[in-house]
Amino acid sequence: MKTRVFTVCAVIFLFSGVVQADSIRLNFDSLTGMSFRGTGQYVPELSKLYSVPEYGIHFSSDTNYVAVVNLGVGHATSGTNGVGGVDSSGKLNYGIITMKFFDPETGNPATTDYVSLRLDQWGGGPSQVMQAFGVDGKLIEEVISNDIGGTQLKIASSGIHSVIAPGDFDDLEFNTIQPASPCFSKAVVTFTAGTPAKAADVNANFDAHNCQIQALKAIVCQDHPTASICQ
């Protein structure tokens, strides 16, 4: 695990979506942002962001979504919108945000090798931390920065499946995702009733499914380490 401390490193992202072959940038400005009036507001349905399926990323906080907030020009680092964490009752609280990557075609776990985001331009808060984890739930890297307006937090390392980020950010960028485990690309044999199965095919299917189960178990145990299957 590596820990790095950053000072200000600001760049400007102009538009949501793919901007080059291997990089995706999201500034959330095409979404409906709720009014910015501080914490404690219930998040309207139109301002709940669960995932961006076409790019294979899911957002959550204390709920299984985050809030899109209309911070306004000069507060958001580009455009007007940013995202914020939500408490378990559905109110905006700017608590930590978790992002996880998945294969858009299969829904199976996926990884990337680069993630960055920018803190809002007002700054002035405590030091901010971003952490990247692998599919096995192990910490890959951590970055810590002073909350100076527009600060960029970034991690470049292979195997990033999930990211824990500050609860208020804009201009998310990540490289194109890849399947997290070769287990999920293994072909399985389909058997036909009345046709004797070959032992080699049965064993191959068992190995493929067992590999997938273990990979999914690692993901579950990352969020629920005390579950019985994780003991």
Secondary structure, DSSP 8 states (H G I E B T S, - for coil): -EEEEE--------SSEEEETTEEEE--TTS--EE---SS-B--GGGEE-EEGGGTEEEESSSSSEEEEE--BTTBSSSSEEEE-B-TTSBB----EEEEEB-TTT--BEEEEEEEEEE-SS--SS-EEEEEE-TTS-EEEEEEE---TT-EEEEEEEEE-EEEE-SEEEEEEEE--EES-GGGG-------TTS---HHHHHHHHHHHHHHHHHHHHHHHHH-TTSGGG-
